[in-house]
Amino acid sequence: MLACVLGRDSLYEHGYITVEEGGKIRISPAAWRSRSIAKYVRSHLEGKVTPWWTPRREEYFQWHRTRVFRKTAELTR
């Protein structure tokens, strides 16, 4: 069941969320297409900033934004 695997790490690894420069969590349009994912991000992540972002880690987060993050509402890869 999808609800069992929901969590920040899983959503990040599947491209439903990413981290902008400065640490703000960005939510993919694809996240709103799944009721379970939308409910989780709305209550736990929307409008949040992660303390994990640092200038030293920005290169990795930038890579994730361009290679993994789902920029469109399309659910399939």
PQR file with spaces between the fields and no chain letter, atoms N, CA, C, O and H, PARSE charges and radii, in Angstrom:
ATOM       1  N    MET     1       0.845   -1.180    0.000 -0.4000 1.5000
ATOM       2  CA   MET     1       0.000    0.000    0.000 -0.0000 2.0000
ATOM       3  C    MET     1       0.891    1.244    0.000  0.5500 1.7000
ATOM       4  O    MET     1       1.890    1.298    0.716 -0.5500 1.4000
ATOM       5  N    LEU     2       0.530    2.222   -0.791 -0.4000 1.5000
ATOM       6  CA   LEU     2       1.337    3.428   -0.930 -0.0000 2.0000
ATOM       7  C    LEU     2       1.553    4.136    0.391  0.5500 1.7000
ATOM       8  O    LEU     2       2.648    4.640    0.639 -0.5500 1.4000
ATOM       9  H    LEU     2      -0.282    2.178   -1.373  0.4000 1.0000
ATOM      10  N    ALA     3       0.547    4.191    1.244 -0.4000 1.5000
ATOM      11  CA   ALA     3       0.675    4.895    2.522 -0.0000 2.0000
ATOM      12  C    ALA     3       1.793    4.309    3.379  0.5500 1.7000
ATOM      13  O    ALA     3       2.373    5.013    4.206 -0.5500 1.4000
ATOM      14  H    ALA     3      -0.343    3.781    1.042  0.4000 1.0000
ATOM      15  N    CYS     4       2.094    3.055    3.191 -0.4000 1.5000
ATOM      16  CA   CYS     4       3.147    2.414    3.988 -0.0000 2.0000
ATOM      17  C    CYS     4       4.538    2.891    3.600  0.5500 1.7000
ATOM      18  O    CYS     4       5.449    2.855    4.428 -0.5500 1.4000
ATOM      19  H    CYS     4       1.623    2.483    2.519  0.4000 1.0000
ATOM      20  N    VAL     5       4.722    3.329    2.381 -0.4000 1.5000
ATOM      21  CA   VAL     5       6.053    3.750    1.941 -0.0000 2.0000
ATOM      22  C    VAL     5       6.200    5.267    1.897  0.5500 1.7000
ATOM      23  O    VAL     5       7.256    5.780    1.527 -0.5500 1.4000
ATOM      24  H    VAL     5       3.983    3.358    1.708  0.4000 1.0000
ATOM      25  N    LEU     6       5.147    5.981    2.273 -0.4000 1.5000
ATOM      26  CA   LEU     6       5.250    7.435    2.250 -0.0000 2.0000
ATOM      27  C    LEU     6       6.208    7.931    3.310  0.5500 1.7000
ATOM      28  O    LEU     6       6.221    7.439    4.439 -0.5500 1.4000
ATOM      29  H    LEU     6       4.289    5.565    2.573  0.4000 1.0000
ATOM      30  N    GLY     7       6.978    8.872    2.948 -0.4000 1.5000
ATOM      31  CA   GLY     7       7.937    9.485    3.836 -0.0000 2.0000
ATOM      32  C    GLY     7       8.787   10.431    3.020  0.5500 1.7000
ATOM      33  O    GLY     7       8.818   10.356    1.792 -0.5500 1.4000
ATOM      34  H    GLY     7       6.968    9.271    2.032  0.4000 1.0000
ATOM      35  N    ARG     8       9.466   11.306    3.697 -0.4000 1.5000
ATOM      36  CA   ARG     8      10.268   12.308    2.993 -0.0000 2.0000
ATOM      37  C    ARG     8      11.306   11.675    2.078  0.5500 1.7000
ATOM      38  O    ARG     8      11.453   12.095    0.931 -0.5500 1.4000
ATOM      39  H    ARG     8       9.441   11.367    4.695  0.4000 1.0000
ATOM      40  N    ASP     9      12.023   10.679    2.563 -0.4000 1.5000
ATOM      41  CA   ASP     9      13.060   10.043    1.747 -0.0000 2.0000
ATOM      42  C    ASP     9      12.480    9.421    0.485  0.5500 1.7000
ATOM      43  O    ASP     9      13.016    9.606   -0.607 -0.5500 1.4000
ATOM      44  H    ASP     9      11.903   10.337    3.496  0.4000 1.0000
ATOM      45  N    SER    10      11.402    8.694    0.633 -0.4000 1.5000
ATOM      46  CA   SER    10      10.787    8.039   -0.511 -0.0000 2.0000
ATOM      47  C    SER    10      10.261    9.066   -1.519  0.5500 1.7000
ATOM      48  O    SER    10      10.465    8.910   -2.723 -0.5500 1.4000
ATOM      49  H    SER    10      10.967    8.543    1.520  0.4000 1.0000
ATOM      50  N    LEU    11       9.599   10.093   -1.044 -0.4000 1.5000
ATOM      51  CA   LEU    11       9.082   11.120   -1.944 -0.0000 2.0000
ATOM      52  C    LEU    11      10.219   11.831   -2.670  0.5500 1.7000
ATOM      53  O    LEU    11      10.093   12.161   -3.849 -0.5500 1.4000
ATOM      54  H    LEU    11       9.433   10.220   -0.066  0.4000 1.0000
ATOM      55  N    TYR    12      11.310   12.064   -1.982 -0.4000 1.5000
ATOM      56  CA   TYR    12      12.477   12.708   -2.575 -0.0000 2.0000
ATOM      57  C    TYR    12      13.100   11.803   -3.635  0.5500 1.7000
ATOM      58  O    TYR    12      13.390   12.248   -4.746 -0.5500 1.4000
ATOM      59  H    TYR    12      11.413   11.796   -1.024  0.4000 1.0000
ATOM      60  N    GLU    13      13.303   10.540   -3.292 -0.4000 1.5000
ATOM      61  CA   GLU    13      13.942    9.606   -4.220 -0.0000 2.0000
ATOM      62  C    GLU    13      13.097    9.367   -5.468  0.5500 1.7000
ATOM      63  O    GLU    13      13.642    9.075   -6.532 -0.5500 1.4000
ATOM      64  H    GLU    13      13.068   10.178   -2.390  0.4000 1.0000
ATOM      65  N    HIS    14      11.788    9.484   -5.354 -0.4000 1.5000
ATOM      66  CA   HIS    14      10.902    9.283   -6.501 -0.0000 2.0000
ATOM      67  C    HIS    14      10.568   10.590   -7.218  0.5500 1.7000
ATOM      68  O    HIS    14       9.772   10.591   -8.157 -0.5500 1.4000
ATOM      69  H    HIS    14      11.345    9.721   -4.490  0.4000 1.0000
ATOM      70  N    GLY    15      11.155   11.686   -6.793 -0.4000 1.5000
ATOM      71  CA   GLY    15      11.013   12.949   -7.499 -0.0000 2.0000
ATOM      72  C    GLY    15       9.766   13.757   -7.203  0.5500 1.7000
ATOM      73  O    GLY    15       9.483   14.731   -7.901 -0.5500 1.4000
ATOM      74  H    GLY    15      11.801   11.686   -6.030  0.4000 1.0000
ATOM      75  N    TYR    16       9.015   13.375   -6.181 -0.4000 1.5000
ATOM      76  CA   TYR    16       7.804   14.124   -5.839 -0.0000 2.0000
ATOM      77  C    TYR    16       8.105   15.411   -5.075  0.5500 1.7000
ATOM      78  O    TYR    16       7.290   16.333   -5.051 -0.5500 1.4000
ATOM      79  H    TYR    16       9.245   12.585   -5.613  0.4000 1.0000
ATOM      80  N    ILE    17       9.265   15.464   -4.459 -0.4000 1.5000
ATOM      81  CA   ILE    17       9.711   16.686   -3.791 -0.0000 2.0000
ATOM      82  C    ILE    17      11.191   16.890   -4.109  0.5500 1.7000
ATOM      83  O    ILE    17      11.902   15.951   -4.465 -0.5500 1.4000
ATOM      84  H    ILE    17       9.926   14.714   -4.479  0.4000 1.0000
ATOM      85  N    THR    18      11.629   18.121   -3.974 -0.4000 1.5000
ATOM      86  CA   THR    18      13.047   18.429   -4.103 -0.0000 2.0000
ATOM      87  C    THR    18      13.354   19.579   -3.162  0.5500 1.7000
ATOM      88  O    THR    18      12.463   20.082   -2.477 -0.5500 1.4000
ATOM      89  H    THR    18      11.051   18.884   -3.685  0.4000 1.0000
ATOM      90  N    VAL    19      14.597   19.990   -3.128 -0.4000 1.5000
ATOM      91  CA   VAL    19      15.008   21.077   -2.252 -0.0000 2.0000
ATOM      92  C    VAL    19      15.589   22.197   -3.112  0.5500 1.7000
ATOM      93  O    VAL    19      16.542   21.996   -3.864 -0.5500 1.4000
ATOM      94  H    VAL    19      15.320   19.581   -3.685  0.4000 1.0000
ATOM      95  N    GLU    20      14.993   23.373   -2.981 -0.4000 1.5000
ATOM      96  CA   GLU    20      15.463   24.542   -3.712 -0.0000 2.0000
ATOM      97  C    GLU    20      16.711   25.112   -3.042  0.5500 1.7000
ATOM      98  O    GLU    20      17.008   24.795   -1.890 -0.5500 1.4000
ATOM      99  H    GLU    20      14.219   23.536   -2.369  0.4000 1.0000
ATOM     100  N    GLU    21      17.436   25.955   -3.772 -0.4000 1.5000
ATOM     101  CA   GLU    21      18.574   26.642   -3.178 -0.0000 2.0000
ATOM     102  C    GLU    21      18.052   27.462   -2.005  0.5500 1.7000
ATOM     103  O    GLU    21      17.097   28.224   -2.158 -0.5500 1.4000
ATOM     104  H    GLU    21      17.195   26.213   -4.707  0.4000 1.0000
ATOM     105  N    GLY    22      18.660   27.313   -0.857 -0.4000 1.5000
ATOM     106  CA   GLY    22      18.197   27.964    0.365 -0.0000 2.0000
ATOM     107  C    GLY    22      17.444   27.020    1.287  0.5500 1.7000
ATOM     108  O    GLY    22      17.232   27.337    2.457 -0.5500 1.4000
ATOM     109  H    GLY    22      19.436   26.694   -0.733  0.4000 1.0000
ATOM     110  N    GLY    23      17.031   25.844    0.766 -0.4000 1.5000
ATOM     111  CA   GLY    23      16.417   24.832    1.612 -0.0000 2.0000
ATOM     112  C    GLY    23      14.908   24.686    1.536  0.5500 1.7000
ATOM     113  O    GLY    23      14.346   23.802    2.182 -0.5500 1.4000
ATOM     114  H    GLY    23      17.204   25.586   -0.184  0.4000 1.0000
ATOM     115  N    LYS    24      14.239   25.532    0.764 -0.4000 1.5000
ATOM     116  CA   LYS    24      12.774   25.410    0.677 -0.0000 2.0000
ATOM     117  C    LYS    24      12.402   24.135   -0.072  0.5500 1.7000
ATOM     118  O    LYS    24      12.969   23.822   -1.119 -0.5500 1.4000
ATOM     119  H    LYS    24      14.696   26.250    0.239  0.4000 1.0000
ATOM     120  N    ILE    25      11.446   23.413    0.483 -0.4000 1.5000
ATOM     121  CA   ILE    25      10.975   22.187   -0.154 -0.0000 2.0000
ATOM     122  C    ILE    25      10.030   22.564   -1.289  0.5500 1.7000
ATOM     123  O    ILE    25       9.087   23.334   -1.108 -0.5500 1.4000
ATOM     124  H    ILE    25      10.985   23.667    1.333  0.4000 1.0000
ATOM     125  N    ARG    26      10.310   22.003   -2.461 -0.4000 1.5000
ATOM     126  CA   ARG    26       9.476   22.236   -3.643 -0.0000 2.0000
ATOM     127  C    ARG    26       8.714   20.954   -3.935  0.5500 1.7000
ATOM     128  O    ARG    26       9.289   19.866   -3.931 -0.5500 1.4000
ATOM     129  H    ARG    26      11.076   21.378   -2.607  0.4000 1.0000
ATOM     130  N    ILE    27       7.432   21.086   -4.186 -0.4000 1.5000
ATOM     131  CA   ILE    27       6.571   19.929   -4.417 -0.0000 2.0000
ATOM     132  C    ILE    27       6.261   19.823   -5.909  0.5500 1.7000
ATOM     133  O    ILE    27       5.900   20.808   -6.553 -0.5500 1.4000
ATOM     134  H    ILE    27       6.965   21.970   -4.189  0.4000 1.0000
ATOM     135  N    SER    28       6.407   18.642   -6.433 -0.4000 1.5000
ATOM     136  CA   SER    28       6.140   18.392   -7.845 -0.0000 2.0000
ATOM     137  C    SER    28       4.648   18.466   -8.136  0.5500 1.7000
ATOM     138  O    SER    28       3.838   18.082   -7.292 -0.5500 1.4000
ATOM     139  H    SER    28       6.700   17.842   -5.910  0.4000 1.0000
ATOM     140  N    PRO    29       4.270   18.951   -9.311 -0.5600 1.5000
ATOM     141  CA   PRO    29       2.864   18.896   -9.715  0.2800 2.0000
ATOM     142  C    PRO    29       2.334   17.455   -9.715  0.5500 1.7000
ATOM     143  O    PRO    29       1.139   17.238   -9.516 -0.5500 1.4000
ATOM     144  N    ALA    30       3.211   16.475   -9.936 -0.4000 1.5000
ATOM     145  CA   ALA    30       2.790   15.065   -9.927 -0.0000 2.0000
ATOM     146  C    ALA    30       2.307   14.626   -8.551  0.5500 1.7000
ATOM     147  O    ALA    30       1.487   13.713   -8.445 -0.5500 1.4000
ATOM     148  H    ALA    30       4.182   16.651  -10.098  0.4000 1.0000
ATOM     149  N    ALA    31       2.805   15.264   -7.500 -0.4000 1.5000
ATOM     150  CA   ALA    31       2.394   14.890   -6.136 -0.0000 2.0000
ATOM     151  C    ALA    31       0.908   15.135   -5.918  0.5500 1.7000
ATOM     152  O    ALA    31       0.270   14.416   -5.148 -0.5500 1.4000
ATOM     153  H    ALA    31       3.471   16.005   -7.586  0.4000 1.0000
ATOM     154  N    TRP    32       0.358   16.125   -6.576 -0.4000 1.5000
ATOM     155  CA   TRP    32      -1.059   16.464   -6.383 -0.0000 2.0000
ATOM     156  C    TRP    32      -1.986   15.511   -7.132  0.5500 1.7000
ATOM     157  O    TRP    32      -3.200   15.554   -6.931 -0.5500 1.4000
ATOM     158  H    TRP    32       0.876   16.708   -7.202  0.4000 1.0000
ATOM     159  N    ARG    33      -1.439   14.656   -7.987 -0.4000 1.5000
ATOM     160  CA   ARG    33      -2.250   13.704   -8.742 -0.0000 2.0000
ATOM     161  C    ARG    33      -2.564   12.448   -7.945  0.5500 1.7000
ATOM     162  O    ARG    33      -3.463   11.692   -8.311 -0.5500 1.4000
ATOM     163  H    ARG    33      -0.453   14.621   -8.149  0.4000 1.0000
ATOM     164  N    SER    34      -1.845   12.220   -6.876 -0.4000 1.5000
ATOM     165  CA   SER    34      -2.072   11.052   -6.020 -0.0000 2.0000
ATOM     166  C    SER    34      -2.651   11.530   -4.694  0.5500 1.7000
ATOM     167  O    SER    34      -2.035   12.340   -4.002 -0.5500 1.4000
ATOM     168  H    SER    34      -1.114   12.835   -6.579  0.4000 1.0000
ATOM     169  N    ARG    35      -3.807   11.043   -4.347 -0.4000 1.5000
ATOM     170  CA   ARG    35      -4.471   11.476   -3.117 -0.0000 2.0000
ATOM     171  C    ARG    35      -3.609   11.251   -1.877  0.5500 1.7000
ATOM     172  O    ARG    35      -3.526   12.126   -1.015 -0.5500 1.4000
ATOM     173  H    ARG    35      -4.307   10.384   -4.909  0.4000 1.0000
ATOM     174  N    SER    36      -2.972   10.093   -1.780 -0.4000 1.5000
ATOM     175  CA   SER    36      -2.143    9.777   -0.607 -0.0000 2.0000
ATOM     176  C    SER    36      -0.932   10.695   -0.509  0.5500 1.7000
ATOM     177  O    SER    36      -0.611   11.205    0.565 -0.5500 1.4000
ATOM     178  H    SER    36      -3.039    9.382   -2.480  0.4000 1.0000
ATOM     179  N    ILE    37      -0.265   10.899   -1.636 -0.4000 1.5000
ATOM     180  CA   ILE    37       0.907   11.762   -1.640 -0.0000 2.0000
ATOM     181  C    ILE    37       0.505   13.200   -1.347  0.5500 1.7000
ATOM     182  O    ILE    37       1.149   13.877   -0.546 -0.5500 1.4000
ATOM     183  H    ILE    37      -0.526   10.485   -2.508  0.4000 1.0000
ATOM     184  N    ALA    38      -0.549   13.662   -1.989 -0.4000 1.5000
ATOM     185  CA   ALA    38      -1.010   15.047   -1.778 -0.0000 2.0000
ATOM     186  C    ALA    38      -1.355   15.293   -0.310  0.5500 1.7000
ATOM     187  O    ALA    38      -1.010   16.337    0.243 -0.5500 1.4000
ATOM     188  H    ALA    38      -1.072   13.111   -2.640  0.4000 1.0000
ATOM     189  N    LYS    39      -2.016   14.357    0.305 -0.4000 1.5000
ATOM     190  CA   LYS    39      -2.386   14.505    1.710 -0.0000 2.0000
ATOM     191  C    LYS    39      -1.140   14.608    2.592  0.5500 1.7000
ATOM     192  O    LYS    39      -1.081   15.432    3.504 -0.5500 1.4000
ATOM     193  H    LYS    39      -2.296   13.509   -0.144  0.4000 1.0000
ATOM     194  N    TYR    40      -0.155   13.768    2.310 -0.4000 1.5000
ATOM     195  CA   TYR    40       1.073   13.776    3.111 -0.0000 2.0000
ATOM     196  C    TYR    40       1.848   15.085    2.926  0.5500 1.7000
ATOM     197  O    TYR    40       2.243   15.715    3.907 -0.5500 1.4000
ATOM     198  H    TYR    40      -0.204   13.099    1.569  0.4000 1.0000
ATOM     199  N    VAL    41       2.063   15.491    1.683 -0.4000 1.5000
ATOM     200  CA   VAL    41       2.858   16.709    1.466 -0.0000 2.0000
ATOM     201  C    VAL    41       2.141   17.944    1.986  0.5500 1.7000
ATOM     202  O    VAL    41       2.779   18.869    2.490 -0.5500 1.4000
ATOM     203  H    VAL    41       1.742   14.980    0.886  0.4000 1.0000
ATOM     204  N    ARG    42       0.824   17.965    1.868 -0.4000 1.5000
ATOM     205  CA   ARG    42       0.070   19.117    2.364 -0.0000 2.0000
ATOM     206  C    ARG    42       0.222   19.256    3.883  0.5500 1.7000
ATOM     207  O    ARG    42       0.388   20.366    4.388 -0.5500 1.4000
ATOM     208  H    ARG    42       0.306   17.214    1.458  0.4000 1.0000
ATOM     209  N    SER    43       0.167   18.159    4.598 -0.4000 1.5000
ATOM     210  CA   SER    43       0.212   18.251    6.058 -0.0000 2.0000
ATOM     211  C    SER    43       1.627   18.250    6.641  0.5500 1.7000
ATOM     212  O    SER    43       1.823   18.699    7.771 -0.5500 1.4000
ATOM     213  H    SER    43       0.032   17.257    4.189  0.4000 1.0000
ATOM     214  N    HIS    44       2.617   17.751    5.889 -0.4000 1.5000
ATOM     215  CA   HIS    44       3.962   17.643    6.460 -0.0000 2.0000
ATOM     216  C    HIS    44       5.044   18.476    5.780  0.5500 1.7000
ATOM     217  O    HIS    44       6.047   18.804    6.414 -0.5500 1.4000
ATOM     218  H    HIS    44       2.458   17.386    4.972  0.4000 1.0000
ATOM     219  N    LEU    45       4.868   18.826    4.507 -0.4000 1.5000
ATOM     220  CA   LEU    45       5.978   19.430    3.774 -0.0000 2.0000
ATOM     221  C    LEU    45       5.694   20.780    3.125  0.5500 1.7000
ATOM     222  O    LEU    45       6.611   21.578    2.930 -0.5500 1.4000
ATOM     223  H    LEU    45       4.053   18.559    3.992  0.4000 1.0000
ATOM     224  N    GLU    46       4.464   21.038    2.798 -0.4000 1.5000
ATOM     225  CA   GLU    46       4.128   22.273    2.078 -0.0000 2.0000
ATOM     226  C    GLU    46       4.560   23.509    2.868  0.5500 1.7000
ATOM     227  O    GLU    46       4.193   23.671    4.032 -0.5500 1.4000
ATOM     228  H    GLU    46       3.719   20.390    2.956  0.4000 1.0000
ATOM     229  N    GLY    47       5.341   24.374    2.224 -0.4000 1.5000
ATOM     230  CA   GLY    47       5.791   25.607    2.852 -0.0000 2.0000
ATOM     231  C    GLY    47       6.950   25.453    3.822  0.5500 1.7000
ATOM     232  O    GLY    47       7.316   26.413    4.501 -0.5500 1.4000
ATOM     233  H    GLY    47       5.639   24.241    1.279  0.4000 1.0000
ATOM     234  N    LYS    48       7.528   24.274    3.898 -0.4000 1.5000
ATOM     235  CA   LYS    48       8.621   24.006    4.856 -0.0000 2.0000
ATOM     236  C    LYS    48       9.997   24.264    4.242  0.5500 1.7000
ATOM     237  O    LYS    48      10.171   24.290    3.024 -0.5500 1.4000
ATOM     238  H    LYS    48       7.231   23.494    3.347  0.4000 1.0000
ATOM     239  N    VAL    49      10.943   24.450    5.121 -0.4000 1.5000
ATOM     240  CA   VAL    49      12.355   24.593    4.756 -0.0000 2.0000
ATOM     241  C    VAL    49      13.121   23.515    5.508  0.5500 1.7000
ATOM     242  O    VAL    49      12.904   23.306    6.701 -0.5500 1.4000
ATOM     243  H    VAL    49      10.802   24.429    6.110  0.4000 1.0000
ATOM     244  N    THR    50      14.011   22.837    4.808 -0.4000 1.5000
ATOM     245  CA   THR    50      14.788   21.780    5.448 -0.0000 2.0000
ATOM     246  C    THR    50      16.125   22.311    5.975  0.5500 1.7000
ATOM     247  O    THR    50      16.790   23.105    5.310 -0.5500 1.4000
ATOM     248  H    THR    50      14.188   23.006    3.839  0.4000 1.0000
ATOM     249  N    PRO    51      16.506   21.873    7.157 -0.5600 1.5000
ATOM     250  CA   PRO    51      17.812   22.265    7.681  0.2800 2.0000
ATOM     251  C    PRO    51      18.959   21.506    7.007  0.5500 1.7000
ATOM     252  O    PRO    51      20.126   21.819    7.244 -0.5500 1.4000
ATOM     253  N    TRP    52      18.643   20.522    6.176 -0.4000 1.5000
ATOM     254  CA   TRP    52      19.678   19.725    5.512 -0.0000 2.0000
ATOM     255  C    TRP    52      20.365   20.488    4.392  0.5500 1.7000
ATOM     256  O    TRP    52      21.470   20.127    3.986 -0.5500 1.4000
ATOM     257  H    TRP    52      17.696   20.268    5.983  0.4000 1.0000
ATOM     258  N    TRP    53      19.727   21.536    3.886 -0.4000 1.5000
ATOM     259  CA   TRP    53      20.370   22.302    2.818 -0.0000 2.0000
ATOM     260  C    TRP    53      21.491   23.152    3.390  0.5500 1.7000
ATOM     261  O    TRP    53      21.315   23.836    4.398 -0.5500 1.4000
ATOM     262  H    TRP    53      18.830   21.829    4.216  0.4000 1.0000
ATOM     263  N    THR    54      22.638   23.104    2.741 -0.4000 1.5000
ATOM     264  CA   THR    54      23.761   23.987    3.050 -0.0000 2.0000
ATOM     265  C    THR    54      24.412   24.345    1.712  0.5500 1.7000
ATOM     266  O    THR    54      24.223   23.631    0.728 -0.5500 1.4000
ATOM     267  H    THR    54      22.781   22.548    1.922  0.4000 1.0000
ATOM     268  N    PRO    55      25.165   25.425    1.663 -0.5600 1.5000
ATOM     269  CA   PRO    55      25.865   25.744    0.412  0.2800 2.0000
ATOM     270  C    PRO    55      26.748   24.594   -0.083  0.5500 1.7000
ATOM     271  O    PRO    55      26.888   24.395   -1.289 -0.5500 1.4000
ATOM     272  N    ARG    56      27.328   23.855    0.824 -0.4000 1.5000
ATOM     273  CA   ARG    56      28.192   22.726    0.431 -0.0000 2.0000
ATOM     274  C    ARG    56      27.398   21.597   -0.215  0.5500 1.7000
ATOM     275  O    ARG    56      27.929   20.867   -1.052 -0.5500 1.4000
ATOM     276  H    ARG    56      27.214   24.017    1.804  0.4000 1.0000
ATOM     277  N    ARG    57      26.145   21.449    0.161 -0.4000 1.5000
ATOM     278  CA   ARG    57      25.299   20.382   -0.394 -0.0000 2.0000
ATOM     279  C    ARG    57      24.505   20.834   -1.617  0.5500 1.7000
ATOM     280  O    ARG    57      23.835   20.013   -2.244 -0.5500 1.4000
ATOM     281  H    ARG    57      25.713   22.042    0.841  0.4000 1.0000
ATOM     282  N    GLU    58      24.563   22.094   -1.965 -0.4000 1.5000
ATOM     283  CA   GLU    58      23.750   22.613   -3.069 -0.0000 2.0000
ATOM     284  C    GLU    58      24.016   21.883   -4.384  0.5500 1.7000
ATOM     285  O    GLU    58      23.085   21.659   -5.157 -0.5500 1.4000
ATOM     286  H    GLU    58      25.107   22.761   -1.455  0.4000 1.0000
ATOM     287  N    GLU    59      25.241   21.516   -4.648 -0.4000 1.5000
ATOM     288  CA   GLU    59      25.536   20.811   -5.909 -0.0000 2.0000
ATOM     289  C    GLU    59      24.719   19.530   -6.025  0.5500 1.7000
ATOM     290  O    GLU    59      24.198   19.233   -7.100 -0.5500 1.4000
ATOM     291  H    GLU    59      25.997   21.698   -4.020  0.4000 1.0000
ATOM     292  N    TYR    60      24.597   18.772   -4.952 -0.4000 1.5000
ATOM     293  CA   TYR    60      23.788   17.548   -4.970 -0.0000 2.0000
ATOM     294  C    TYR    60      22.308   17.876   -5.164  0.5500 1.7000
ATOM     295  O    TYR    60      21.634   17.242   -5.976 -0.5500 1.4000
ATOM     296  H    TYR    60      25.020   19.013   -4.079  0.4000 1.0000
ATOM     297  N    PHE    61      21.800   18.862   -4.426 -0.4000 1.5000
ATOM     298  CA   PHE    61      20.391   19.218   -4.554 -0.0000 2.0000
ATOM     299  C    PHE    61      20.082   19.735   -5.960  0.5500 1.7000
ATOM     300  O    PHE    61      19.015   19.455   -6.505 -0.5500 1.4000
ATOM     301  H    PHE    61      22.348   19.378   -3.767  0.4000 1.0000
ATOM     302  N    GLN    62      21.009   20.481   -6.539 -0.4000 1.5000
ATOM     303  CA   GLN    62      20.818   20.979   -7.899 -0.0000 2.0000
ATOM     304  C    GLN    62      20.775   19.802   -8.877  0.5500 1.7000
ATOM     305  O    GLN    62      19.957   19.794   -9.796 -0.5500 1.4000
ATOM     306  H    GLN    62      21.876   20.709   -6.096  0.4000 1.0000
ATOM     307  N    TRP    63      21.638   18.820   -8.689 -0.4000 1.5000
ATOM     308  CA   TRP    63      21.613   17.619   -9.526 -0.0000 2.0000
ATOM     309  C    TRP    63      20.251   16.934   -9.426  0.5500 1.7000
ATOM     310  O    TRP    63      19.676   16.536  -10.439 -0.5500 1.4000
ATOM     311  H    TRP    63      22.303   18.827   -7.942  0.4000 1.0000
ATOM     312  N    HIS    64      19.744   16.800   -8.216 -0.4000 1.5000
ATOM     313  CA   HIS    64      18.444   16.161   -8.011 -0.0000 2.0000
ATOM     314  C    HIS    64      17.330   16.929   -8.717  0.5500 1.7000
ATOM     315  O    HIS    64      16.456   16.326   -9.339 -0.5500 1.4000
ATOM     316  H    HIS    64      20.211   17.123   -7.393  0.4000 1.0000
ATOM     317  N    ARG    65      17.361   18.262   -8.622 -0.4000 1.5000
ATOM     318  CA   ARG    65      16.324   19.080   -9.269 -0.0000 2.0000
ATOM     319  C    ARG    65      16.310   18.888  -10.780  0.5500 1.7000
ATOM     320  O    ARG    65      15.243   18.933  -11.392 -0.5500 1.4000
ATOM     321  H    ARG    65      18.071   18.752   -8.116  0.4000 1.0000
ATOM     322  N    THR    66      17.465   18.676  -11.390 -0.4000 1.5000
ATOM     323  CA   THR    66      17.516   18.545  -12.844 -0.0000 2.0000
ATOM     324  C    THR    66      17.405   17.109  -13.340  0.5500 1.7000
ATOM     325  O    THR    66      17.055   16.891  -14.500 -0.5500 1.4000
ATOM     326  H    THR    66      18.332   18.639  -10.893  0.4000 1.0000
ATOM     327  N    ARG    67      17.694   16.127  -12.494 -0.4000 1.5000
ATOM     328  CA   ARG    67      17.728   14.741  -12.955 -0.0000 2.0000
ATOM     329  C    ARG    67      16.617   13.851  -12.399  0.5500 1.7000
ATOM     330  O    ARG    67      16.230   12.880  -13.050 -0.5500 1.4000
ATOM     331  H    ARG    67      17.979   16.305  -11.552  0.4000 1.0000
ATOM     332  N    VAL    68      16.102   14.154  -11.224 -0.4000 1.5000
ATOM     333  CA   VAL    68      15.143   13.260  -10.569 -0.0000 2.0000
ATOM     334  C    VAL    68      13.774   13.920  -10.381  0.5500 1.7000
ATOM     335  O    VAL    68      12.743   13.273  -10.563 -0.5500 1.4000
ATOM     336  H    VAL    68      16.417   14.943  -10.695  0.4000 1.0000
ATOM     337  N    PHE    69      13.763   15.181  -10.023 -0.4000 1.5000
ATOM     338  CA   PHE    69      12.520   15.887   -9.710 -0.0000 2.0000
ATOM     339  C    PHE    69      11.558   15.869  -10.899  0.5500 1.7000
ATOM     340  O    PHE    69      11.953   16.122  -12.037 -0.5500 1.4000
ATOM     341  H    PHE    69      14.600   15.707   -9.874  0.4000 1.0000
ATOM     342  N    ARG    70      10.305   15.570  -10.617 -0.4000 1.5000
ATOM     343  CA   ARG    70       9.255   15.538  -11.645 -0.0000 2.0000
ATOM     344  C    ARG    70       8.722   16.952  -11.839  0.5500 1.7000
ATOM     345  O    ARG    70       7.978   17.459  -11.000 -0.5500 1.4000
ATOM     346  H    ARG    70       9.985   15.365   -9.692  0.4000 1.0000
ATOM     347  N    LYS    71       9.092   17.575  -12.920 -0.4000 1.5000
ATOM     348  CA   LYS    71       8.702   18.961  -13.173 -0.0000 2.0000
ATOM     349  C    LYS    71       7.273   19.096  -13.691  0.5500 1.7000
ATOM     350  O    LYS    71       6.715   20.193  -13.701 -0.5500 1.4000
ATOM     351  H    LYS    71       9.697   17.163  -13.602  0.4000 1.0000
ATOM     352  N    THR    72       6.687   17.992  -14.117 -0.4000 1.5000
ATOM     353  CA   THR    72       5.332   18.019  -14.651 -0.0000 2.0000
ATOM     354  C    THR    72       4.419   17.133  -13.811  0.5500 1.7000
ATOM     355  O    THR    72       4.874   16.434  -12.905 -0.5500 1.4000
ATOM     356  H    THR    72       7.140   17.100  -14.108  0.4000 1.0000
ATOM     357  N    ALA    73       3.152   17.170  -14.116 -0.4000 1.5000
ATOM     358  CA   ALA    73       2.162   16.387  -13.375 -0.0000 2.0000
ATOM     359  C    ALA    73       2.113   14.941  -13.840  0.5500 1.7000
ATOM     360  O    ALA    73       1.352   14.145  -13.291 -0.5500 1.4000
ATOM     361  H    ALA    73       2.783   17.737  -14.852  0.4000 1.0000
ATOM     362  N    GLU    74       2.905   14.590  -14.833 -0.4000 1.5000
ATOM     363  CA   GLU    74       2.919   13.225  -15.338 -0.0000 2.0000
ATOM     364  C    GLU    74       3.382   12.272  -14.242  0.5500 1.7000
ATOM     365  O    GLU    74       4.388   12.515  -13.577 -0.5500 1.4000
ATOM     366  H    GLU    74       3.523   15.237  -15.279  0.4000 1.0000
ATOM     367  N    LEU    75       2.634   11.180  -14.063 -0.4000 1.5000
ATOM     368  CA   LEU    75       2.963   10.214  -13.008 -0.0000 2.0000
ATOM     369  C    LEU    75       3.938    9.134  -13.454  0.5500 1.7000
ATOM     370  O    LEU    75       4.659    8.576  -12.627 -0.5500 1.4000
ATOM     371  H    LEU    75       1.816   10.982  -14.603  0.4000 1.0000
ATOM     372  N    THR    76       3.973    8.834  -14.729 -0.4000 1.5000
ATOM     373  CA   THR    76       4.868    7.768  -15.200 -0.0000 2.0000
ATOM     374  C    THR    76       6.205    8.347  -15.600  0.5500 1.7000
ATOM     375  O    THR    76       6.302    9.532  -15.920 -0.5500 1.4000
ATOM     376  H    THR    76       3.387    9.286  -15.401  0.4000 1.0000
ATOM     377  N    ARG    77       7.216    7.540  -15.584 -0.4000 1.5000
ATOM     378  CA   ARG    77       8.571    7.953  -15.960 -0.0000 2.0000
ATOM     379  C    ARG    77       8.901    7.416  -17.315  0.5500 1.7000
ATOM     380  O    ARG    77       9.998    7.649  -17.822 -0.5500 1.4000
ATOM     381  H    ARG    77       7.138    6.577  -15.324  0.4000 1.0000
